[in-house]
Amino acid sequence: MRIRTFKYVDHYSPSDYKTGGIHPSFEILYLAEGSYQMQWLGETYHIKPNSLFFITPNTPHDVIILSSKATFWYIELDEAFTTSLFPSLENILVWNRLQCESDISSHMPDVMTHTIMGINDLLRHDIKNMTCGSDLLMLDISKLFIIVNELLQSHKQGVGFQDILKQPLSQTPTQDIIKTLMINMESTFRDDITLGYLSSLSHFQNSYLIKKFKEYSGFTPMSYLNELRMRAAANYLTTTTLKINQIAEECGYPNIHHFSSAFKKHTGKSPTDWRNQFSTVKSEAHALTSKEK
């Protein structure tokens, strides 16, 4: 990503002040403190503090500062890179209008608030003289786009903007539920996890859960669990001296026979053959012995 220009502004003026213009680039405008009015694409926005606006290239915009003190920043971005990341014009119009809703900023999810504050802190300093300053700023900008697009997608699905990411698991978008289940399984793969248990967590019917899980991850829930266990088993076999029955237990299998059968079906090799062929423990031990000689 390329940043065309940016500026952090602490503004003081005894009377109304007009700024803005027209730029051949995408612009992010964050109005942190003060009272503002913005005119863009024939609409007038009455802006509250902590409002984030997006402006498309070659579109005139006027920002009128109505308070004697105001703090804001803007970033202009190279158009070629941001076309795929920057929200569409339709989504920008929705987003910008939402910024004028009452008390909208207090309902922003924490991850977005932290991201904006991260950008804010970088711009307050001279990042041109900071090691990796511009790279850090670009990472935060990309993160901001991802969050905004996700929030807008949820808003389109009928989830109230102020409720997005603040609801219990059963009311969040389907992809968030699947992602949460996957993360949960990655931490608890040793446990006795069943399809019924996952359905109870997600409040989905078994068939619907299988369908949506596969759409999102490429696996069914139980095949993903098996994949996690096989990855763990292969790692234990190649990097430790644990006995096969211990590895079976560590990977959530009730007995060594069940484990060995599942492992061979998955890899085409028995656990012992896998260890003999790929073990790094033996290689390291052999290297140490050779050095001693």
C-alpha positions as CSV (number, residue, x, y, z in Angstrom):
1,M,0.0,0.0,0.0
2,R,1.2,3.5,-0.7
3,I,0.3,6.5,1.4
4,R,0.1,9.7,-0.7
5,T,0.0,12.1,2.2
6,F,-1.3,12.4,5.7
7,K,-1.7,15.0,8.4
8,Y,-2.6,15.3,12.1
9,V,-4.2,18.6,12.9
10,D,-4.9,20.5,16.2
11,H,-6.9,23.4,15.0
12,Y,-7.7,26.7,16.8
13,S,-9.9,29.4,15.4
14,P,-12.3,32.0,16.9
15,S,-14.7,31.6,14.0
16,D,-16.0,28.9,11.6
17,Y,-13.3,27.5,9.3
18,K,-13.7,25.8,6.0
19,T,-11.3,23.1,4.6
20,G,-11.6,20.1,2.3
21,G,-11.1,20.1,-1.5
22,I,-10.9,17.5,-4.2
23,H,-8.2,14.8,-4.4
24,P,-7.3,12.1,-6.9
25,S,-7.0,9.6,-4.1
26,F,-9.0,7.7,-1.5
27,E,-9.2,9.6,1.8
28,I,-9.8,8.5,5.4
29,L,-10.9,11.4,7.6
30,Y,-11.2,11.0,11.4
31,L,-12.7,13.9,13.4
32,A,-11.6,13.3,16.9
33,E,-12.6,16.4,18.8
34,G,-14.8,19.4,18.0
35,S,-17.9,20.2,16.1
36,Y,-18.1,19.8,12.3
37,Q,-20.3,19.9,9.2
38,M,-19.3,18.1,6.0
39,Q,-20.8,18.4,2.5
40,W,-20.1,15.6,0.1
41,L,-21.9,14.2,-2.9
42,G,-24.9,16.5,-2.3
43,E,-25.4,15.5,1.3
44,T,-24.7,17.4,4.5
45,Y,-23.3,15.6,7.5
46,H,-23.6,17.0,11.0
47,I,-20.7,15.3,12.6
48,K,-20.0,14.3,16.2
49,P,-16.6,13.7,17.8
50,N,-14.9,10.3,17.1
51,S,-16.5,10.0,13.6
52,L,-14.7,8.2,10.8
53,F,-15.4,9.1,7.2
54,F,-14.3,7.7,3.8
55,I,-14.1,9.8,0.7
56,T,-13.7,8.5,-2.8
57,P,-11.3,9.9,-5.4
58,N,-12.1,13.1,-7.4
59,T,-15.2,14.0,-5.3
60,P,-15.3,17.5,-3.8
61,H,-15.9,17.8,-0.1
62,D,-16.1,20.7,2.3
63,V,-15.5,20.3,6.0
64,I,-16.6,23.3,8.1
65,I,-15.2,23.4,11.6
66,L,-17.8,25.0,13.9
67,S,-15.9,24.9,17.2
68,S,-13.0,27.1,18.3
69,K,-10.9,24.0,18.9
70,A,-10.8,20.8,16.8
71,T,-8.6,17.8,16.4
72,F,-8.7,15.7,13.2
73,W,-6.5,13.7,10.9
74,Y,-6.6,12.5,7.3
75,I,-4.8,10.0,5.2
76,E,-4.8,9.9,1.4
77,L,-4.1,6.5,-0.2
78,D,-2.9,5.4,-3.6
79,E,-5.9,4.4,-5.7
80,A,-4.3,1.4,-7.4
81,F,-3.8,-0.5,-4.2
82,T,-6.9,0.3,-2.3
83,T,-9.5,-0.5,-4.9
84,S,-9.9,-4.0,-3.6
85,L,-9.8,-3.0,0.1
86,F,-11.6,0.3,0.3
87,P,-15.3,-0.1,0.8
88,S,-17.5,0.3,-2.3
89,L,-19.3,3.7,-2.8
90,E,-22.6,2.1,-1.8
91,N,-21.0,0.9,1.5
92,I,-19.2,4.2,2.0
93,L,-22.5,6.1,1.8
94,V,-24.1,3.8,4.4
95,W,-21.0,4.0,6.6
96,N,-20.8,7.8,6.5
97,R,-24.5,8.2,7.2
98,L,-24.2,5.9,10.2
99,Q,-21.5,8.2,11.6
100,C,-24.2,10.8,12.2
101,E,-26.5,8.6,14.2
102,S,-26.8,9.4,17.9
103,D,-24.1,8.1,20.1
104,I,-22.8,5.8,17.4
105,S,-19.1,6.1,18.4
106,S,-19.8,4.7,21.9
107,H,-21.1,1.5,20.3
108,M,-18.0,0.8,18.1
109,P,-16.5,-2.6,18.9
110,D,-13.3,-2.4,20.9
111,V,-11.1,-3.8,18.1
112,M,-12.1,-0.8,15.9
113,T,-11.6,1.7,18.7
114,H,-8.1,0.3,19.4
115,T,-7.2,0.3,15.7
116,I,-8.3,4.0,15.2
117,M,-6.3,5.0,18.3
118,G,-3.3,3.1,17.0
119,I,-3.5,5.2,13.8
120,N,-4.1,8.3,15.9
121,D,-0.9,7.7,18.0
122,L,1.2,7.0,14.9
123,L,0.1,10.2,13.2
124,R,0.7,12.4,16.2
125,H,4.3,11.5,15.9
126,D,6.6,12.1,13.0
127,I,6.4,8.6,11.6
128,K,8.8,9.5,8.8
129,N,11.5,9.4,11.4
130,M,10.3,6.2,13.0
131,T,11.7,2.8,12.2
132,C,9.0,1.0,10.2
133,G,6.6,3.9,11.0
134,S,4.9,3.9,7.5
135,D,4.7,0.1,7.5
136,L,3.0,0.0,10.8
137,L,0.5,2.7,9.7
138,M,-0.3,0.7,6.5
139,L,-1.0,-2.4,8.6
140,D,-3.4,-0.5,10.8
141,I,-5.1,1.0,7.8
142,S,-5.6,-2.5,6.2
143,K,-7.0,-3.7,9.5
144,L,-9.4,-0.8,9.6
145,F,-10.7,-1.6,6.2
146,I,-11.3,-5.3,7.2
147,I,-13.2,-4.3,10.3
148,V,-15.4,-1.7,8.5
149,N,-16.3,-4.1,5.7
150,E,-17.2,-6.8,8.2
151,L,-19.4,-4.3,10.2
152,L,-21.1,-3.2,7.0
153,Q,-21.7,-6.8,6.0
154,S,-23.4,-7.5,9.3
155,H,-25.4,-4.3,9.0
156,K,-26.7,-5.4,5.6
157,Q,-27.8,-8.7,7.2
158,G,-30.1,-6.8,9.5
159,V,-28.0,-6.7,12.7
160,G,-28.3,-3.4,14.4
161,F,-25.1,-1.5,14.0
162,Q,-24.8,-0.8,17.7
163,D,-25.3,-4.6,18.4
164,I,-22.6,-5.9,16.0
165,L,-20.0,-8.0,17.8
166,K,-21.8,-7.4,21.1
167,Q,-24.4,-10.3,20.9
168,P,-24.3,-13.8,22.3
169,L,-22.9,-16.5,20.1
170,S,-26.3,-17.7,18.8
171,Q,-27.1,-14.3,17.4
172,T,-23.8,-13.4,15.6
173,P,-23.3,-13.9,11.8
174,T,-22.9,-17.5,10.7
175,Q,-19.2,-17.1,9.7
176,D,-18.3,-15.7,13.1
177,I,-20.0,-18.8,14.8
178,I,-18.0,-21.2,12.6
179,K,-14.8,-19.4,13.2
180,T,-15.4,-19.4,17.0
181,L,-16.1,-23.1,16.9
182,M,-12.9,-23.8,15.0
183,I,-10.9,-21.8,17.5
184,N,-12.6,-23.6,20.3
185,M,-11.8,-27.0,18.7
186,E,-8.1,-26.0,18.2
187,S,-7.8,-25.6,22.0
188,T,-9.9,-28.6,23.1
189,F,-9.1,-31.2,20.4
190,R,-8.1,-33.7,23.1
191,D,-11.6,-33.7,24.6
192,D,-14.5,-35.9,23.7
193,I,-16.0,-33.6,21.1
194,T,-19.1,-34.7,19.2
195,L,-21.2,-33.2,16.5
196,G,-24.0,-32.9,19.0
197,Y,-21.8,-30.9,21.4
198,L,-20.8,-28.5,18.6
199,S,-24.4,-28.1,17.6
200,S,-25.4,-27.2,21.1
201,L,-22.6,-24.5,21.2
202,S,-23.7,-23.0,17.9
203,H,-27.5,-23.5,18.3
204,F,-27.5,-25.0,14.7
205,Q,-29.1,-28.2,13.6
206,N,-26.5,-30.9,12.8
207,S,-27.1,-30.8,9.0
208,Y,-27.0,-27.0,8.9
209,L,-23.8,-26.9,10.9
210,I,-22.1,-29.5,8.7
211,K,-23.1,-27.5,5.5
212,K,-22.0,-24.1,6.8
213,F,-18.8,-25.4,8.4
214,K,-17.7,-27.0,5.1
215,E,-18.6,-23.8,3.2
216,Y,-16.4,-21.8,5.5
217,S,-13.5,-24.2,6.1
218,G,-13.5,-26.9,3.5
219,F,-14.0,-29.5,6.3
220,T,-17.0,-31.0,8.1
221,P,-16.8,-30.4,11.8
222,M,-15.6,-33.9,12.6
223,S,-13.1,-34.1,9.7
224,Y,-11.6,-30.8,11.0
225,L,-11.3,-32.3,14.4
226,N,-9.6,-35.4,12.9
227,E,-7.3,-33.1,10.9
228,L,-6.3,-31.3,14.1
229,R,-5.6,-34.6,15.9
230,M,-3.6,-36.0,13.0
231,R,-1.4,-32.8,12.8
232,A,-0.7,-33.0,16.5
233,A,0.0,-36.8,16.3
234,A,2.5,-36.3,13.4
235,N,4.2,-33.6,15.4
236,Y,4.5,-35.7,18.5
237,L,5.8,-38.6,16.5
238,T,8.6,-36.6,14.8
239,T,9.6,-34.3,17.6
240,T,9.2,-36.3,20.9
241,T,10.0,-39.7,22.4
242,L,6.5,-40.2,23.8
243,K,5.2,-43.7,23.5
244,I,2.5,-44.4,20.9
245,N,-0.1,-45.0,23.5
246,Q,0.8,-41.7,25.2
247,I,0.5,-39.9,21.9
248,A,-2.9,-41.5,21.3
249,E,-4.1,-40.2,24.7
250,E,-2.6,-36.7,24.0
251,C,-4.6,-36.6,20.7
252,G,-7.9,-37.5,22.2
253,Y,-8.1,-41.2,21.2
254,P,-9.6,-43.7,23.7
255,N,-7.1,-46.4,22.9
256,I,-3.9,-47.1,20.8
257,H,-5.8,-49.3,18.3
258,H,-8.3,-46.6,17.4
259,F,-5.5,-44.1,17.1
260,S,-3.2,-46.3,14.9
261,S,-6.1,-47.2,12.6
262,A,-7.1,-43.5,12.2
263,F,-3.5,-42.4,11.7
264,K,-2.8,-45.0,9.0
265,K,-6.0,-44.2,7.2
266,H,-5.1,-40.5,7.2
267,T,-1.4,-40.7,6.3
268,G,-1.0,-44.1,4.7
269,K,1.6,-45.1,7.3
270,S,1.4,-46.6,10.8
271,P,2.5,-44.3,13.7
272,T,5.7,-46.4,14.1
273,D,6.6,-46.2,10.4
274,W,6.0,-42.4,10.4
275,R,8.3,-42.0,13.4
276,N,11.0,-44.1,11.8
277,Q,10.9,-42.2,8.6
278,F,10.4,-38.6,9.8
279,S,11.7,-38.4,13.4
280,T,13.9,-35.4,14.0
281,V,14.8,-36.6,17.5
282,K,16.8,-39.5,16.0
283,S,18.5,-37.2,13.5
284,E,19.5,-34.8,16.3
285,A,20.7,-37.7,18.5
286,H,22.7,-39.1,15.6
287,A,24.3,-35.7,14.9
288,L,25.3,-35.3,18.6
289,T,26.8,-38.8,18.6
290,S,28.8,-38.0,15.5
291,K,30.2,-34.8,17.0
292,E,31.3,-36.7,20.1
293,K,33.2,-39.2,18.0
